[in-house]
Amino acid sequence: MILLALAASLAAPTAIASSPDTDFTTGCARLQGLSEGSMVVTGVHDVAEGPAPRGPSGPNGESTEPLPTMPRHCQITARLEQRTGAGGEPYYIGMELRVPAAWNGRFLYQGDGGMDGMIVPALGSPINTGTTSPLPLAQGYAVVSTDSGHQGKNFDDVSFALDQQSKLDYGYAAIGKVSEAAKHLIVKIKGRAPDHSYFMGCSNGGREAMQAAQLFPGDFDGVLAGDPAFHLSAAAVLTNYSGWAYTDAATKLGTHSSLLFSPADAGLIQSALLKACDGLDGAVDGMIFDHAACHFDIATLACAKGQTAGCLDPLKVQAIIRAYRGPVNAADQPIAGSWTFDTANFTPDWLIWQTGIPTPKGPLMVLQDLVRQSLTQYFTYPQYKLPLKGGDAEAATLLAASAQTAGFTDATSTQYSSFAGHGGKLMLVTGWSDPVFSATDLTAYYDRLTSDTKAQGGDASNFARLFMVPGMTHCGGGVALDDFDALTSLVRWVEKGDAPNAFVAKGKAFPGVERPICAYPTVARYDGKGPLTSAASFACAAPGQAGA
């Protein structure tokens, strides 16, 4: 085992571990130049209280909003398992750990996004970009982030996949190694191990979060997975299929997929959808909570012969039907998930992923480009001649070709006995309008988890709960109440036994409005009496009871 020396040092108590009052300055400084087992510390900084980083890898992106203040902390960068990999290329697992001087005793592993390959500042990136909650580092958490075992040029660089170990590290293996190393360094600085360990991530970080609970069940007490790429192979196939459905329609109409749906088209779809489904939860408020009762038929918007206004071109309608259904087998059963009609569909936050959007420099195809690279260079091998066009048979071929890598990348296990056995708690949160990972694929997974756990004599809700956010696109945004603090709900569950039946959400899309986001399968239903702006006017109830 590569980390044997490190593991041995963790197993054997040291004088430092028995001195919880070790001076912070000294504890931070002593890590400079540290080399133990496969770990080499490459930098140590005692960072004074001040603003968080700004930029693409900071919490505010390119925003001009005031930067949040971070407390004084020790920032450590390190490399694990430096080696020469396939093609003679250098590889290592890079990591950054930040430990605040005023530590709250909690450790947080920060999941990454895309194909990883970069170290995002270890501040505790939230699962929902709309949150106004303080970043975990500012709350006193020790936070670690990592590149997951390769160094990429950007988040869609998949060249590392030529190296077997790097694929394994990205798929799952780096999680255990980084967690172990980070906790060891915390002991070195603070003189004691964390009281509780958490994992939080969105998108690929959400997939990593689920891998943490499934494959490293003893490492974490609480796991928060946002919009998780848990069924990554199927998601790639579904998105490729959808993309081709829209591209095919655009080609027939003599345009580009990024121009297929106009703002007028989007408004028509959203208006019809809200008319059909908005009031099913008892409140007409621009949000759809009860998707089980929502039966929206896009075909009703197709233009009749000679009709040109207030309708959709039949080619667009057929493309939507095909894309939303997803690929199916001979029995007409979905093989890679499907999409759900929700209020942010066909808005810019959704289109940028599904069809691309026009820009002055040309079409911006965020997801389709990444997915096709992923399918041809990560899940399979570059020399394969894969049928990337969007037919059902082609989709089945892609799934079959992806199976080998999916075996260690997809986080689809429903076995959590050890995780649940030591009191571990899992919270899953996603947006109904997520254009990257199918919301219905996640609800289907949770249904399987519930069924499998029941078959073993247990109750999945004792350790795992799913929360579906209406109108939210990928990791925040959309037409949604995307400002909520799921991490605090998770911590209360882990440390106080307070299981979350709901958490309260607000958001810029609906100023002054609050709603409970209820644990699936329940939905927020209006009591018919209180103000529509108040979360207290809604209660969590069974779905599919329109008019009850």
LINVEN-V404399 format. One record per residue. N is the residue number from 0. SS is DSSP state (@ for helix, = for strand, . for the rest). PSI is psi in whole degrees, 0 to 359 (NA if undefined). D_LAST is the distance of its C-alpha to the last C-alpha in whole Angstrom. Layout:
BEGIN
n->N ss->SS psi->PSI d_last->D_LAST
n->N ss->SS psi->PSI d_last->D_LAST
END
This chain:
BEGIN
n->0 ss->. psi->131 d_last->60
n->1 ss->. psi->327 d_last->60
n->2 ss->. psi->22 d_last->59
n->3 ss->@ psi->314 d_last->61
n->4 ss->@ psi->320 d_last->63
n->5 ss->@ psi->318 d_last->60
n->6 ss->@ psi->320 d_last->58
n->7 ss->@ psi->320 d_last->61
n->8 ss->@ psi->331 d_last->61
n->9 ss->@ psi->323 d_last->58
n->10 ss->@ psi->330 d_last->59
n->11 ss->. psi->113 d_last->62
n->12 ss->. psi->143 d_last->61
n->13 ss->. psi->172 d_last->63
n->14 ss->. psi->326 d_last->65
n->15 ss->. psi->316 d_last->62
n->16 ss->. psi->336 d_last->60
n->17 ss->. psi->7 d_last->61
n->18 ss->. psi->80 d_last->61
n->19 ss->. psi->342 d_last->58
n->20 ss->. psi->19 d_last->60
n->21 ss->. psi->131 d_last->61
n->22 ss->. psi->132 d_last->62
n->23 ss->@ psi->315 d_last->59
n->24 ss->@ psi->314 d_last->62
n->25 ss->@ psi->318 d_last->64
n->26 ss->@ psi->322 d_last->61
n->27 ss->@ psi->312 d_last->60
n->28 ss->@ psi->327 d_last->64
n->29 ss->. psi->347 d_last->65
n->30 ss->. psi->349 d_last->63
n->31 ss->. psi->124 d_last->65
n->32 ss->. psi->9 d_last->66
n->33 ss->. psi->137 d_last->65
n->34 ss->= psi->114 d_last->65
n->35 ss->= psi->128 d_last->64
n->36 ss->. psi->234 d_last->63
n->37 ss->. psi->3 d_last->62
n->38 ss->= psi->131 d_last->60
n->39 ss->= psi->121 d_last->62
n->40 ss->= psi->126 d_last->61
n->41 ss->= psi->348 d_last->62
n->42 ss->= psi->143 d_last->61
n->43 ss->= psi->130 d_last->61
n->44 ss->= psi->132 d_last->60
n->45 ss->= psi->101 d_last->59
n->46 ss->= psi->124 d_last->57
n->47 ss->. psi->160 d_last->57
n->48 ss->. psi->136 d_last->54
n->49 ss->= psi->184 d_last->53
n->50 ss->= psi->148 d_last->51
n->51 ss->. psi->162 d_last->49
n->52 ss->. psi->147 d_last->50
n->53 ss->. psi->150 d_last->49
n->54 ss->. psi->183 d_last->49
n->55 ss->. psi->330 d_last->47
n->56 ss->. psi->3 d_last->47
n->57 ss->. psi->175 d_last->46
n->58 ss->. psi->337 d_last->43
n->59 ss->. psi->4 d_last->43
n->60 ss->. psi->228 d_last->44
n->61 ss->. psi->15 d_last->46
n->62 ss->. psi->152 d_last->45
n->63 ss->. psi->7 d_last->47
n->64 ss->. psi->155 d_last->44
n->65 ss->. psi->141 d_last->46
n->66 ss->. psi->141 d_last->47
n->67 ss->. psi->151 d_last->45
n->68 ss->= psi->132 d_last->48
n->69 ss->= psi->146 d_last->49
n->70 ss->. psi->170 d_last->51
n->71 ss->. psi->136 d_last->54
n->72 ss->= psi->163 d_last->54
n->73 ss->= psi->122 d_last->56
n->74 ss->= psi->120 d_last->55
n->75 ss->= psi->131 d_last->57
n->76 ss->= psi->144 d_last->57
n->77 ss->= psi->162 d_last->58
n->78 ss->= psi->138 d_last->58
n->79 ss->= psi->141 d_last->58
n->80 ss->= psi->52 d_last->60
n->81 ss->= psi->133 d_last->62
n->82 ss->= psi->170 d_last->63
n->83 ss->= psi->124 d_last->64
n->84 ss->. psi->201 d_last->62
n->85 ss->@ psi->138 d_last->62
n->86 ss->@ psi->12 d_last->64
n->87 ss->@ psi->12 d_last->66
n->88 ss->. psi->142 d_last->63
n->89 ss->= psi->141 d_last->63
n->90 ss->= psi->154 d_last->59
n->91 ss->= psi->165 d_last->58
n->92 ss->= psi->113 d_last->55
n->93 ss->= psi->145 d_last->55
n->94 ss->= psi->154 d_last->53
n->95 ss->= psi->131 d_last->52
n->96 ss->= psi->132 d_last->52
n->97 ss->= psi->123 d_last->51
n->98 ss->= psi->116 d_last->52
n->99 ss->= psi->150 d_last->51
n->100 ss->. psi->318 d_last->54
n->101 ss->. psi->75 d_last->51
n->102 ss->. psi->137 d_last->49
n->103 ss->. psi->5 d_last->46
n->104 ss->. psi->1 d_last->47
n->105 ss->= psi->146 d_last->44
n->106 ss->= psi->135 d_last->45
n->107 ss->= psi->123 d_last->43
n->108 ss->= psi->122 d_last->43
n->109 ss->= psi->115 d_last->42
n->110 ss->. psi->158 d_last->41
n->111 ss->. psi->184 d_last->43
n->112 ss->. psi->170 d_last->42
n->113 ss->. psi->225 d_last->43
n->114 ss->. psi->18 d_last->46
n->115 ss->. psi->222 d_last->47
n->116 ss->. psi->356 d_last->51
n->117 ss->. psi->150 d_last->50
n->118 ss->. psi->108 d_last->50
n->119 ss->. psi->140 d_last->48
n->120 ss->. psi->133 d_last->49
n->121 ss->. psi->77 d_last->47
n->122 ss->. psi->345 d_last->45
n->123 ss->. psi->56 d_last->42
n->124 ss->. psi->130 d_last->40
n->125 ss->. psi->164 d_last->36
n->126 ss->. psi->348 d_last->34
n->127 ss->. psi->116 d_last->32
n->128 ss->. psi->343 d_last->35
n->129 ss->. psi->357 d_last->33
n->130 ss->. psi->144 d_last->33
n->131 ss->. psi->8 d_last->35
n->132 ss->. psi->148 d_last->36
n->133 ss->. psi->146 d_last->39
n->134 ss->. psi->147 d_last->41
n->135 ss->@ psi->322 d_last->41
n->136 ss->@ psi->320 d_last->45
n->137 ss->@ psi->338 d_last->45
n->138 ss->@ psi->354 d_last->43
n->139 ss->. psi->2 d_last->46
n->140 ss->. psi->145 d_last->45
n->141 ss->= psi->128 d_last->47
n->142 ss->= psi->137 d_last->46
n->143 ss->= psi->144 d_last->48
n->144 ss->= psi->163 d_last->47
n->145 ss->= psi->160 d_last->49
n->146 ss->. psi->2 d_last->50
n->147 ss->. psi->23 d_last->49
n->148 ss->. psi->10 d_last->53
n->149 ss->. psi->161 d_last->54
n->150 ss->. psi->105 d_last->55
n->151 ss->. psi->165 d_last->53
n->152 ss->. psi->332 d_last->54
n->153 ss->. psi->181 d_last->51
n->154 ss->. psi->353 d_last->47
n->155 ss->. psi->19 d_last->47
n->156 ss->. psi->114 d_last->51
n->157 ss->. psi->15 d_last->51
n->158 ss->@ psi->336 d_last->55
n->159 ss->@ psi->341 d_last->54
n->160 ss->@ psi->348 d_last->53
n->161 ss->@ psi->344 d_last->56
n->162 ss->. psi->121 d_last->57
n->163 ss->@ psi->312 d_last->56
n->164 ss->@ psi->324 d_last->55
n->165 ss->@ psi->323 d_last->54
n->166 ss->@ psi->320 d_last->51
n->167 ss->@ psi->319 d_last->50
n->168 ss->@ psi->316 d_last->50
n->169 ss->@ psi->318 d_last->48
n->170 ss->@ psi->317 d_last->46
n->171 ss->@ psi->328 d_last->45
n->172 ss->@ psi->328 d_last->49
n->173 ss->@ psi->334 d_last->49
n->174 ss->@ psi->309 d_last->47
n->175 ss->@ psi->321 d_last->48
n->176 ss->@ psi->315 d_last->52
n->177 ss->@ psi->319 d_last->51
n->178 ss->@ psi->314 d_last->49
n->179 ss->@ psi->314 d_last->52
n->180 ss->@ psi->318 d_last->54
n->181 ss->@ psi->316 d_last->52
n->182 ss->@ psi->325 d_last->51
n->183 ss->@ psi->317 d_last->55
n->184 ss->@ psi->326 d_last->56
n->185 ss->@ psi->318 d_last->54
n->186 ss->@ psi->319 d_last->56
n->187 ss->@ psi->323 d_last->59
n->188 ss->@ psi->311 d_last->58
n->189 ss->@ psi->349 d_last->56
n->190 ss->. psi->3 d_last->58
n->191 ss->. psi->160 d_last->55
n->192 ss->. psi->162 d_last->52
n->193 ss->. psi->148 d_last->48
n->194 ss->. psi->322 d_last->46
n->195 ss->= psi->145 d_last->43
n->196 ss->= psi->134 d_last->43
n->197 ss->= psi->156 d_last->40
n->198 ss->= psi->132 d_last->39
n->199 ss->= psi->129 d_last->37
n->200 ss->= psi->159 d_last->37
n->201 ss->= psi->153 d_last->35
n->202 ss->. psi->238 d_last->36
n->203 ss->@ psi->328 d_last->39
n->204 ss->@ psi->330 d_last->39
n->205 ss->@ psi->323 d_last->35
n->206 ss->@ psi->315 d_last->37
n->207 ss->@ psi->322 d_last->40
n->208 ss->@ psi->315 d_last->38
n->209 ss->@ psi->324 d_last->36
n->210 ss->@ psi->322 d_last->40
n->211 ss->@ psi->316 d_last->41
n->212 ss->@ psi->325 d_last->38
n->213 ss->@ psi->322 d_last->39
n->214 ss->@ psi->344 d_last->43
n->215 ss->. psi->60 d_last->44
n->216 ss->. psi->337 d_last->42
n->217 ss->. psi->354 d_last->44
n->218 ss->. psi->337 d_last->45
n->219 ss->. psi->142 d_last->41
n->220 ss->. psi->327 d_last->39
n->221 ss->= psi->138 d_last->36
n->222 ss->= psi->129 d_last->35
n->223 ss->= psi->113 d_last->33
n->224 ss->= psi->114 d_last->33
n->225 ss->= psi->135 d_last->31
n->226 ss->. psi->55 d_last->31
n->227 ss->. psi->140 d_last->33
n->228 ss->. psi->44 d_last->35
n->229 ss->. psi->327 d_last->35
n->230 ss->. psi->60 d_last->35
n->231 ss->@ psi->320 d_last->38
n->232 ss->@ psi->314 d_last->40
n->233 ss->@ psi->322 d_last->37
n->234 ss->@ psi->320 d_last->36
n->235 ss->@ psi->318 d_last->39
n->236 ss->@ psi->316 d_last->39
n->237 ss->@ psi->315 d_last->35
n->238 ss->@ psi->322 d_last->36
n->239 ss->@ psi->318 d_last->40
n->240 ss->@ psi->313 d_last->38
n->241 ss->@ psi->316 d_last->36
n->242 ss->@ psi->320 d_last->39
n->243 ss->@ psi->328 d_last->41
n->244 ss->@ psi->316 d_last->38
n->245 ss->@ psi->322 d_last->38
n->246 ss->@ psi->320 d_last->42
n->247 ss->@ psi->316 d_last->43
n->248 ss->@ psi->319 d_last->41
n->249 ss->@ psi->319 d_last->42
n->250 ss->@ psi->316 d_last->46
n->251 ss->@ psi->333 d_last->45
n->252 ss->. psi->3 d_last->44
n->253 ss->. psi->32 d_last->47
n->254 ss->. psi->186 d_last->46
n->255 ss->. psi->152 d_last->45
n->256 ss->@ psi->329 d_last->42
n->257 ss->@ psi->345 d_last->41
n->258 ss->@ psi->7 d_last->42
n->259 ss->. psi->316 d_last->39
n->260 ss->. psi->118 d_last->36
n->261 ss->. psi->166 d_last->37
n->262 ss->@ psi->327 d_last->35
n->263 ss->@ psi->320 d_last->34
n->264 ss->@ psi->313 d_last->33
n->265 ss->@ psi->316 d_last->31
n->266 ss->@ psi->321 d_last->29
n->267 ss->@ psi->314 d_last->29
n->268 ss->@ psi->313 d_last->27
n->269 ss->@ psi->319 d_last->25
n->270 ss->@ psi->315 d_last->24
n->271 ss->@ psi->321 d_last->23
n->272 ss->@ psi->314 d_last->21
n->273 ss->@ psi->321 d_last->19
n->274 ss->@ psi->323 d_last->18
n->275 ss->@ psi->328 d_last->16
n->276 ss->@ psi->349 d_last->14
n->277 ss->@ psi->316 d_last->15
n->278 ss->@ psi->5 d_last->12
n->279 ss->@ psi->341 d_last->9
n->280 ss->@ psi->10 d_last->9
n->281 ss->. psi->354 d_last->9
n->282 ss->. psi->130 d_last->12
n->283 ss->. psi->100 d_last->15
n->284 ss->. psi->11 d_last->18
n->285 ss->. psi->8 d_last->20
n->286 ss->. psi->147 d_last->18
n->287 ss->. psi->112 d_last->16
n->288 ss->. psi->326 d_last->14
n->289 ss->. psi->80 d_last->12
n->290 ss->@ psi->336 d_last->15
n->291 ss->@ psi->330 d_last->14
n->292 ss->@ psi->354 d_last->11
n->293 ss->. psi->118 d_last->14
n->294 ss->. psi->80 d_last->17
n->295 ss->. psi->131 d_last->19
n->296 ss->. psi->104 d_last->23
n->297 ss->@ psi->337 d_last->26
n->298 ss->@ psi->337 d_last->28
n->299 ss->@ psi->348 d_last->26
n->300 ss->@ psi->358 d_last->28
n->301 ss->= psi->137 d_last->32
n->302 ss->. psi->134 d_last->35
n->303 ss->. psi->167 d_last->36
n->304 ss->. psi->126 d_last->39
n->305 ss->. psi->351 d_last->41
n->306 ss->. psi->134 d_last->38
n->307 ss->. psi->348 d_last->39
n->308 ss->. psi->148 d_last->36
n->309 ss->. psi->26 d_last->33
n->310 ss->. psi->174 d_last->32
n->311 ss->= psi->142 d_last->33
n->312 ss->. psi->134 d_last->37
n->313 ss->@ psi->329 d_last->36
n->314 ss->@ psi->324 d_last->38
n->315 ss->@ psi->319 d_last->35
n->316 ss->@ psi->314 d_last->32
n->317 ss->@ psi->324 d_last->34
n->318 ss->@ psi->318 d_last->35
n->319 ss->@ psi->314 d_last->31
n->320 ss->@ psi->313 d_last->30
n->321 ss->@ psi->314 d_last->33
n->322 ss->@ psi->316 d_last->33
n->323 ss->@ psi->325 d_last->29
n->324 ss->@ psi->320 d_last->29
n->325 ss->. psi->173 d_last->32
n->326 ss->. psi->145 d_last->35
n->327 ss->= psi->164 d_last->35
n->328 ss->. psi->189 d_last->37
n->329 ss->. psi->337 d_last->38
n->330 ss->. psi->12 d_last->35
n->331 ss->. psi->30 d_last->33
n->332 ss->. psi->137 d_last->32
n->333 ss->= psi->139 d_last->31
n->334 ss->. psi->353 d_last->34
n->335 ss->. psi->21 d_last->34
n->336 ss->. psi->180 d_last->30
n->337 ss->. psi->177 d_last->28
n->338 ss->. psi->161 d_last->27
n->339 ss->. psi->135 d_last->23
n->340 ss->. psi->127 d_last->23
n->341 ss->. psi->172 d_last->22
n->342 ss->. psi->341 d_last->23
n->343 ss->. psi->359 d_last->26
n->344 ss->. psi->137 d_last->27
n->345 ss->. psi->8 d_last->31
n->346 ss->. psi->165 d_last->31
n->347 ss->@ psi->322 d_last->35
n->348 ss->@ psi->333 d_last->34
n->349 ss->@ psi->316 d_last->32
n->350 ss->@ psi->326 d_last->35
n->351 ss->@ psi->333 d_last->38
n->352 ss->@ psi->314 d_last->37
n->353 ss->@ psi->316 d_last->36
n->354 ss->. psi->345 d_last->38
n->355 ss->. psi->162 d_last->40
n->356 ss->= psi->153 d_last->41
n->357 ss->. psi->144 d_last->44
n->358 ss->. psi->165 d_last->46
n->359 ss->. psi->336 d_last->50
n->360 ss->. psi->5 d_last->51
n->361 ss->. psi->179 d_last->50
n->362 ss->. psi->137 d_last->46
n->363 ss->= psi->109 d_last->45
n->364 ss->. psi->76 d_last->43
n->365 ss->@ psi->304 d_last->42
n->366 ss->@ psi->318 d_last->40
n->367 ss->@ psi->319 d_last->42
n->368 ss->@ psi->315 d_last->45
n->369 ss->@ psi->316 d_last->44
n->370 ss->@ psi->316 d_last->43
n->371 ss->@ psi->326 d_last->46
n->372 ss->@ psi->318 d_last->48
n->373 ss->@ psi->316 d_last->46
n->374 ss->@ psi->320 d_last->46
n->375 ss->@ psi->342 d_last->50
n->376 ss->@ psi->340 d_last->51
n->377 ss->@ psi->304 d_last->49
n->378 ss->@ psi->328 d_last->47
n->379 ss->. psi->206 d_last->50
n->380 ss->. psi->146 d_last->53
n->381 ss->. psi->332 d_last->55
n->382 ss->. psi->349 d_last->57
n->383 ss->. psi->142 d_last->54
n->384 ss->. psi->92 d_last->54
n->385 ss->. psi->143 d_last->50
n->386 ss->. psi->90 d_last->48
n->387 ss->. psi->348 d_last->46
n->388 ss->. psi->157 d_last->45
n->389 ss->. psi->53 d_last->42
n->390 ss->. psi->165 d_last->42
n->391 ss->@ psi->317 d_last->40
n->392 ss->@ psi->320 d_last->43
n->393 ss->@ psi->321 d_last->44
n->394 ss->@ psi->319 d_last->41
n->395 ss->@ psi->321 d_last->42
n->396 ss->@ psi->318 d_last->45
n->397 ss->@ psi->318 d_last->44
n->398 ss->@ psi->316 d_last->42
n->399 ss->@ psi->320 d_last->45
n->400 ss->@ psi->336 d_last->47
n->401 ss->@ psi->352 d_last->45
n->402 ss->@ psi->322 d_last->45
n->403 ss->@ psi->311 d_last->48
n->404 ss->@ psi->324 d_last->47
n->405 ss->@ psi->334 d_last->43
n->406 ss->@ psi->333 d_last->44
n->407 ss->@ psi->357 d_last->45
n->408 ss->@ psi->320 d_last->43
n->409 ss->. psi->136 d_last->39
n->410 ss->. psi->62 d_last->37
n->411 ss->. psi->6 d_last->35
n->412 ss->. psi->147 d_last->36
n->413 ss->. psi->15 d_last->34
n->414 ss->. psi->109 d_last->37
n->415 ss->. psi->23 d_last->36
n->416 ss->@ psi->319 d_last->38
n->417 ss->@ psi->319 d_last->41
n->418 ss->@ psi->310 d_last->39
n->419 ss->@ psi->327 d_last->36
n->420 ss->@ psi->329 d_last->39
n->421 ss->. psi->12 d_last->41
n->422 ss->. psi->12 d_last->37
n->423 ss->. psi->145 d_last->37
n->424 ss->= psi->138 d_last->33
n->425 ss->= psi->125 d_last->32
n->426 ss->= psi->127 d_last->29
n->427 ss->= psi->130 d_last->28
n->428 ss->= psi->130 d_last->27
n->429 ss->= psi->165 d_last->27
n->430 ss->= psi->138 d_last->25
n->431 ss->. psi->335 d_last->23
n->432 ss->. psi->14 d_last->26
n->433 ss->. psi->119 d_last->29
n->434 ss->. psi->4 d_last->31
n->435 ss->. psi->313 d_last->33
n->436 ss->. psi->128 d_last->32
n->437 ss->. psi->123 d_last->29
n->438 ss->@ psi->321 d_last->25
n->439 ss->@ psi->334 d_last->24
n->440 ss->@ psi->324 d_last->28
n->441 ss->@ psi->319 d_last->27
n->442 ss->@ psi->324 d_last->24
n->443 ss->@ psi->321 d_last->25
n->444 ss->@ psi->315 d_last->28
n->445 ss->@ psi->325 d_last->26
n->446 ss->@ psi->319 d_last->24
n->447 ss->@ psi->318 d_last->28
n->448 ss->@ psi->317 d_last->29
n->449 ss->@ psi->314 d_last->26
n->450 ss->@ psi->314 d_last->27
n->451 ss->@ psi->320 d_last->31
n->452 ss->@ psi->321 d_last->31
n->453 ss->@ psi->321 d_last->29
n->454 ss->@ psi->336 d_last->32
n->455 ss->. psi->9 d_last->34
n->456 ss->. psi->16 d_last->33
n->457 ss->. psi->182 d_last->31
n->458 ss->. psi->111 d_last->28
n->459 ss->@ psi->329 d_last->28
n->460 ss->@ psi->348 d_last->26
n->461 ss->@ psi->337 d_last->29
n->462 ss->. psi->350 d_last->31
n->463 ss->= psi->134 d_last->28
n->464 ss->= psi->145 d_last->25
n->465 ss->= psi->138 d_last->24
n->466 ss->= psi->123 d_last->22
n->467 ss->= psi->123 d_last->21
n->468 ss->= psi->114 d_last->22
n->469 ss->. psi->138 d_last->20
n->470 ss->. psi->354 d_last->23
n->471 ss->= psi->133 d_last->26
n->472 ss->. psi->222 d_last->29
n->473 ss->. psi->110 d_last->32
n->474 ss->. psi->38 d_last->32
n->475 ss->. psi->175 d_last->31
n->476 ss->. psi->187 d_last->31
n->477 ss->= psi->209 d_last->29
n->478 ss->. psi->78 d_last->26
n->479 ss->. psi->165 d_last->25
n->480 ss->. psi->85 d_last->25
n->481 ss->. psi->17 d_last->28
n->482 ss->= psi->101 d_last->29
n->483 ss->. psi->164 d_last->28
n->484 ss->. psi->80 d_last->31
n->485 ss->@ psi->331 d_last->30
n->486 ss->@ psi->316 d_last->33
n->487 ss->@ psi->322 d_last->33
n->488 ss->@ psi->319 d_last->30
n->489 ss->@ psi->316 d_last->32
n->490 ss->@ psi->319 d_last->35
n->491 ss->@ psi->323 d_last->33
n->492 ss->@ psi->313 d_last->32
n->493 ss->@ psi->312 d_last->35
n->494 ss->@ psi->340 d_last->37
n->495 ss->@ psi->356 d_last->35
n->496 ss->. psi->17 d_last->33
n->497 ss->. psi->89 d_last->30
n->498 ss->. psi->131 d_last->27
n->499 ss->. psi->113 d_last->25
n->500 ss->. psi->340 d_last->21
n->501 ss->= psi->160 d_last->21
n->502 ss->= psi->154 d_last->23
n->503 ss->= psi->136 d_last->23
n->504 ss->= psi->150 d_last->24
n->505 ss->= psi->183 d_last->26
n->506 ss->. psi->158 d_last->28
n->507 ss->@ psi->334 d_last->30
n->508 ss->@ psi->338 d_last->28
n->509 ss->@ psi->77 d_last->26
n->510 ss->. psi->134 d_last->28
n->511 ss->. psi->4 d_last->27
n->512 ss->. psi->139 d_last->24
n->513 ss->. psi->146 d_last->22
n->514 ss->= psi->150 d_last->19
n->515 ss->= psi->137 d_last->19
n->516 ss->= psi->109 d_last->20
n->517 ss->= psi->152 d_last->18
n->518 ss->= psi->126 d_last->20
n->519 ss->. psi->140 d_last->19
n->520 ss->. psi->5 d_last->17
n->521 ss->. psi->160 d_last->14
n->522 ss->= psi->156 d_last->13
n->523 ss->= psi->123 d_last->13
n->524 ss->= psi->133 d_last->10
n->525 ss->= psi->139 d_last->11
n->526 ss->. psi->355 d_last->11
n->527 ss->. psi->3 d_last->11
n->528 ss->. psi->312 d_last->15
n->529 ss->. psi->172 d_last->17
n->530 ss->. psi->140 d_last->19
n->531 ss->. psi->345 d_last->18
n->532 ss->. psi->346 d_last->21
n->533 ss->. psi->133 d_last->21
n->534 ss->@ psi->333 d_last->19
n->535 ss->@ psi->346 d_last->19
n->536 ss->@ psi->2 d_last->16
n->537 ss->= psi->146 d_last->14
n->538 ss->= psi->150 d_last->13
n->539 ss->= psi->126 d_last->13
n->540 ss->= psi->168 d_last->10
n->541 ss->. psi->147 d_last->10
n->542 ss->. psi->172 d_last->10
n->543 ss->. psi->26 d_last->9
n->544 ss->. psi->46 d_last->5
n->545 ss->. psi->131 d_last->6
n->546 ss->. psi->358 d_last->4
n->547 ss->. psi->NA d_last->0
END
